Amino acid sequence: MSVRHQARTGAPCPGRYGRVIVLYGGNSAEREVSLVSGAAVLAALQRGGVDARGYDLAAGGLSGLEALAPDRVFIALHGRGGEDGTVQGALELLGVPYTGSGVLASALGMDKQRTKQLWRAVGLPTPESITLGPDSDWDAVVTQLGLPLIVKPVHEGSTLGISIVHDRQALEAAFGEAARFDAAVMAERYIQGDEYTVSLLGDRTLPAIRVEVPGGFYDYQAKYHSDATRYHLPCGLNEADERTLGALCRDAFRAIGGRGWGRVDVMRDARGRFWLLEVNTVPGMTDHSLVPQSAAHAGIDFDDLVLRILDTALES
């Protein structure tokens, strides 16, 4: 049996991973976040005695990565080029095991509209949405989705380019802001209520987090820079509701073919119904990131979390 398919048993054996390359940076709009995530992951692996080194994909491209002769790759690339199936496909061709979801699941997860279409097809709840373009009938959009509504790039993460639109006059400007990040833009029905995020690690659902933001909008600033954003752990749901939420997020992740680890973002409306927003197949690993917070609440420290994620590259 190859090292790739060995199960992790007993104490960690760092040597069994071989040479691990932590892939970070890249050229996406999320480059800066990726650099921070990658540095944290690399430090954790090295503390654990793993033969690990970092590689910025923007520095030497795939040829530079191949020259490093990795035995496996920890993907800490966020956004397009790293989270959308592109680098996953390249690693498949190179025959190098990697962390996280495969090509198709990564591509689906990065495309918010197709993810939502798939969820609807299998009967999972997600807010109504439509694709926008420069020639969209803005009045018809408001009539269909109501106000307020959300405008966001289809292929971006980290809430880049996202806006809450409260009136018809602001809709076209919100489209323009989103279009700075992506040629594909969508509008989504706004769900008023509490925001939750659920992290998945292998077959395990980690404790849900309720996100509370002063002003009510979890944008890029609130996500990565603000110390005013509050992350409630435990999330405040009763045991039955948290089980329901966890099961919904597992189903959502499996529906796109997700594997290894990931995160699903959800809203809960005033009637108590959960609504799926999006899935993250390479979540952040910064000091503000949600997967490490949830893992810590479950008794998994950061270094152990990183090794457990790396283990998924052996099992895939």
C-alpha positions as CSV (number, residue, x, y, z in Angstrom):
1,M,0.0,0.0,0.0
2,S,1.4,3.4,-0.9
3,V,2.0,6.1,1.6
4,R,-0.8,8.1,0.0
5,H,-3.3,5.5,1.1
6,Q,-2.0,4.7,4.6
7,A,-4.4,5.6,7.4
8,R,-3.1,7.7,10.3
9,T,-2.8,5.6,13.4
10,G,-1.2,6.4,16.8
11,A,1.3,9.2,17.2
12,P,2.1,11.3,14.1
13,C,5.0,10.1,12.0
14,P,6.2,13.3,10.2
15,G,8.6,11.3,7.9
16,R,5.8,9.4,6.3
17,Y,4.6,12.6,4.5
18,G,7.8,12.9,2.6
19,R,8.5,16.4,1.2
20,V,5.5,18.7,1.7
21,I,5.1,21.9,-0.3
22,V,2.8,24.5,1.1
23,L,1.3,26.2,-1.9
24,Y,0.3,29.9,-1.2
25,G,0.4,33.4,-2.7
26,G,-0.6,33.2,-6.4
27,N,-2.1,36.0,-8.3
28,S,-5.7,36.1,-7.2
29,A,-7.4,39.0,-5.4
30,E,-7.0,36.9,-2.2
31,R,-3.2,36.8,-2.5
32,E,-2.4,38.6,0.8
33,V,-4.7,36.4,2.8
34,S,-3.2,33.3,1.2
35,L,0.3,34.4,2.1
36,V,-0.7,34.7,5.8
37,S,-2.6,31.4,5.7
38,G,0.4,29.7,4.0
39,A,2.9,31.0,6.5
40,A,0.8,29.8,9.4
41,V,0.4,26.3,7.9
42,L,4.1,26.1,7.0
43,A,5.2,27.0,10.6
44,A,2.8,24.4,12.0
45,L,4.2,21.7,9.8
46,Q,7.8,22.6,10.6
47,R,7.0,22.6,14.3
48,G,5.6,19.1,13.9
49,G,8.9,17.9,12.3
50,V,7.5,17.6,8.8
51,D,9.9,18.2,5.9
52,A,7.9,21.2,4.6
53,R,8.8,24.3,2.7
54,G,6.6,27.1,1.2
55,Y,6.2,28.0,-2.4
56,D,4.6,31.1,-3.8
57,L,3.0,30.0,-7.1
58,A,3.4,33.5,-8.5
59,A,7.2,33.2,-8.1
60,G,7.9,30.3,-10.5
61,G,4.7,28.8,-11.7
62,L,4.0,25.1,-12.0
63,S,7.5,24.4,-13.4
64,G,9.0,25.8,-10.2
65,L,6.7,23.6,-8.1
66,E,7.5,20.5,-10.1
67,A,11.3,21.2,-9.6
68,L,10.8,21.0,-5.9
69,A,9.7,17.4,-6.3
70,P,6.9,17.4,-3.7
71,D,5.6,14.1,-2.3
72,R,2.4,16.0,-1.5
73,V,1.1,19.5,-1.5
74,F,-0.8,21.4,1.2
75,I,-3.0,23.9,-0.8
76,A,-3.3,27.2,1.0
77,L,-4.1,29.2,-2.2
78,H,-7.3,31.1,-1.9
79,G,-9.4,32.4,-4.8
80,R,-9.0,31.8,-8.5
81,G,-6.1,29.7,-9.6
82,G,-5.9,27.9,-6.3
83,E,-9.4,27.2,-5.1
84,D,-11.2,26.7,-8.4
85,G,-9.8,23.4,-9.6
86,T,-7.0,24.8,-11.7
87,V,-4.1,23.9,-9.5
88,Q,-5.9,20.7,-8.5
89,G,-5.9,19.6,-12.1
90,A,-2.3,20.4,-12.5
91,L,-1.4,18.3,-9.5
92,E,-3.5,15.5,-10.8
93,L,-1.5,15.5,-14.0
94,L,1.8,15.5,-12.0
95,G,0.5,12.7,-9.8
96,V,1.1,14.6,-6.6
97,P,-1.4,14.1,-3.7
98,Y,-2.9,17.3,-2.4
99,T,-5.2,18.5,0.4
100,G,-8.8,19.4,0.0
101,S,-11.4,18.8,-2.7
102,G,-10.7,17.5,-6.2
103,V,-11.0,19.3,-9.5
104,L,-14.8,19.2,-10.0
105,A,-15.8,20.0,-6.4
106,S,-13.2,22.9,-6.3
107,A,-14.6,24.4,-9.6
108,L,-18.2,24.1,-8.4
109,G,-17.4,25.5,-5.0
110,M,-15.7,28.6,-6.5
111,D,-18.8,29.2,-8.8
112,K,-21.5,30.5,-6.4
113,Q,-24.2,30.3,-9.0
114,R,-23.6,26.8,-10.1
115,T,-23.2,25.7,-6.5
116,K,-26.6,27.2,-5.7
117,Q,-28.1,25.6,-8.9
118,L,-26.8,22.2,-7.7
119,W,-28.2,22.7,-4.2
120,R,-31.6,23.6,-5.6
121,A,-31.5,20.5,-7.8
122,V,-31.1,18.2,-4.8
123,G,-33.6,20.1,-2.7
124,L,-31.3,22.0,-0.4
125,P,-32.4,25.5,0.7
126,T,-30.5,28.5,-0.7
127,P,-31.7,32.0,-1.4
128,E,-33.1,32.8,-4.8
129,S,-30.5,34.4,-7.1
130,I,-30.1,35.7,-10.7
131,T,-27.1,36.5,-12.9
132,L,-26.5,40.2,-13.7
133,G,-25.0,41.9,-16.7
134,P,-24.5,45.5,-17.9
135,D,-27.9,45.3,-19.7
136,S,-29.9,43.9,-16.8
137,D,-33.3,45.3,-16.1
138,W,-32.6,46.7,-12.7
139,D,-36.3,47.2,-11.9
140,A,-37.0,43.6,-12.8
141,V,-34.2,42.4,-10.5
142,V,-35.7,44.4,-7.6
143,T,-39.2,43.1,-8.4
144,Q,-38.0,39.5,-8.4
145,L,-35.6,39.5,-5.4
146,G,-37.0,42.4,-3.3
147,L,-35.0,44.8,-1.2
148,P,-32.5,44.7,0.3
149,L,-30.6,42.3,-1.8
150,I,-27.0,41.1,-2.1
151,V,-24.8,41.7,-5.1
152,K,-21.5,39.7,-5.4
153,P,-18.9,38.4,-7.8
154,V,-19.6,34.8,-8.8
155,H,-16.0,33.6,-8.7
156,E,-14.5,35.5,-5.7
157,G,-14.2,34.7,-2.0
158,S,-13.4,36.6,1.1
159,T,-16.5,38.8,0.5
160,L,-14.5,40.8,-2.1
161,G,-16.7,43.0,-4.2
162,I,-19.9,42.2,-2.3
163,S,-22.6,44.8,-1.5
164,I,-25.9,45.0,0.3
165,V,-28.3,47.0,-1.9
166,H,-31.0,48.9,-0.1
167,D,-32.6,50.8,-2.9
168,R,-33.0,50.6,-6.7
169,Q,-30.6,53.5,-7.3
170,A,-27.7,51.7,-5.7
171,L,-28.1,48.5,-7.7
172,E,-26.2,49.5,-10.8
173,A,-23.3,50.9,-8.8
174,A,-23.1,47.6,-6.8
175,F,-23.0,45.7,-10.0
176,G,-20.1,47.9,-11.2
177,E,-18.2,47.2,-7.9
178,A,-18.6,43.5,-8.2
179,A,-17.7,43.5,-11.9
180,R,-14.2,45.0,-10.9
181,F,-13.4,41.6,-9.5
182,D,-15.2,39.2,-11.9
183,A,-16.9,39.3,-15.3
184,A,-19.7,37.1,-13.7
185,V,-21.9,38.9,-11.2
186,M,-25.0,37.7,-9.3
187,A,-27.8,39.2,-7.2
188,E,-29.2,37.2,-4.3
189,R,-32.2,37.5,-2.1
190,Y,-31.2,39.0,1.3
191,I,-31.9,36.8,4.3
192,Q,-32.4,38.8,7.5
193,G,-31.1,37.0,10.5
194,D,-28.1,35.3,12.1
195,E,-25.1,34.2,10.2
196,Y,-23.4,30.8,10.9
197,T,-20.5,29.0,9.5
198,V,-19.8,25.3,9.9
199,S,-16.4,23.7,9.3
200,L,-15.9,20.2,8.1
201,L,-12.9,18.0,8.7
202,G,-12.9,14.6,7.0
203,D,-16.3,13.1,8.0
204,R,-16.5,15.3,11.1
205,T,-18.6,18.4,11.5
206,L,-16.9,20.9,13.8
207,P,-18.9,23.2,16.2
208,A,-20.8,25.9,14.4
209,I,-19.8,29.6,14.8
210,R,-22.3,32.4,14.9
211,V,-20.8,35.6,13.4
212,E,-21.8,38.9,14.8
213,V,-20.7,42.1,13.1
214,P,-21.4,45.7,14.3
215,G,-23.4,47.1,11.4
216,G,-24.5,43.7,10.4
217,F,-22.3,43.2,7.3
218,Y,-19.6,40.6,7.3
219,D,-17.4,42.2,4.6
220,Y,-13.6,41.9,4.0
221,Q,-12.7,44.4,6.7
222,A,-14.9,42.6,9.2
223,K,-13.5,39.3,8.2
224,Y,-9.8,39.9,8.3
225,H,-9.0,43.2,10.1
226,S,-11.7,44.2,12.5
227,D,-11.4,43.4,16.2
228,A,-15.0,44.3,16.7
229,T,-16.3,41.2,14.9
230,R,-17.5,38.6,17.4
231,Y,-17.4,34.9,16.9
232,H,-19.8,33.0,19.2
233,L,-18.6,29.6,20.3
234,P,-20.8,27.9,21.4
235,C,-23.0,29.4,18.7
236,G,-26.1,29.7,20.9
237,L,-28.3,27.2,19.0
238,N,-29.9,24.4,21.0
239,E,-28.5,20.9,20.5
240,A,-31.2,19.8,18.1
241,D,-30.8,22.9,15.9
242,E,-27.1,22.6,15.8
243,R,-27.4,19.0,14.7
244,T,-29.8,20.1,12.0
245,L,-27.4,22.8,10.9
246,G,-24.4,20.4,10.9
247,A,-26.3,17.8,8.8
248,L,-27.4,20.5,6.3
249,C,-23.8,21.6,5.8
250,R,-22.5,18.1,5.4
251,D,-25.2,17.5,2.8
252,A,-24.2,20.8,1.0
253,F,-20.5,19.9,1.0
254,R,-21.1,16.4,-0.2
255,A,-23.5,17.6,-2.9
256,I,-20.7,19.4,-4.7
257,G,-18.3,16.4,-4.2
258,G,-16.3,18.2,-1.4
259,R,-13.7,16.1,0.4
260,G,-11.0,16.5,3.1
261,W,-12.0,19.8,4.7
262,G,-14.0,22.9,4.0
263,R,-16.5,25.4,5.4
264,V,-20.1,26.2,4.6
265,D,-21.7,29.6,5.3
266,V,-25.4,29.8,6.3
267,M,-28.0,32.3,7.3
268,R,-31.0,31.6,9.6
269,D,-34.1,33.7,9.1
270,A,-36.6,35.0,11.6
271,R,-38.7,31.8,11.3
272,G,-35.7,29.6,12.2
273,R,-35.0,28.2,8.7
274,F,-31.4,27.8,7.5
275,W,-30.4,29.0,4.1
276,L,-27.1,27.9,2.4
277,L,-25.0,30.8,1.1
278,E,-21.7,29.3,-0.2
279,V,-19.1,26.7,0.3
280,N,-15.3,27.3,0.8
281,T,-13.0,24.4,-0.3
282,V,-9.8,26.1,0.8
283,P,-10.8,28.2,3.9
284,G,-8.5,30.7,5.5
285,M,-6.0,29.7,8.1
286,T,-5.2,33.1,9.5
287,D,-5.5,34.3,13.1
288,H,-9.0,35.6,12.3
289,S,-10.0,32.5,10.4
290,L,-13.0,30.4,11.4
291,V,-11.9,26.8,10.8
292,P,-9.0,27.1,13.4
293,Q,-11.4,28.7,15.9
294,S,-14.0,25.9,15.5
295,A,-11.3,23.2,15.7
296,A,-9.9,24.7,18.9
297,H,-13.4,24.7,20.5
298,A,-13.5,21.0,19.6
299,G,-10.1,20.4,21.3
300,I,-8.0,20.4,18.2
301,D,-5.1,22.9,18.4
302,F,-3.8,24.6,15.2
303,D,-0.8,22.3,14.7
304,D,-2.9,19.2,15.0
305,L,-5.5,20.7,12.7
306,V,-2.9,21.2,10.0
307,L,-1.6,17.6,10.3
308,R,-5.2,16.3,10.1
309,I,-5.8,18.3,7.0
310,L,-2.6,17.0,5.5
311,D,-3.7,13.5,6.3
312,T,-6.6,14.0,3.9
313,A,-4.0,14.1,1.1
314,L,-3.0,10.5,2.1
315,E,-6.6,9.3,2.0
316,S,-7.8,10.8,-1.2
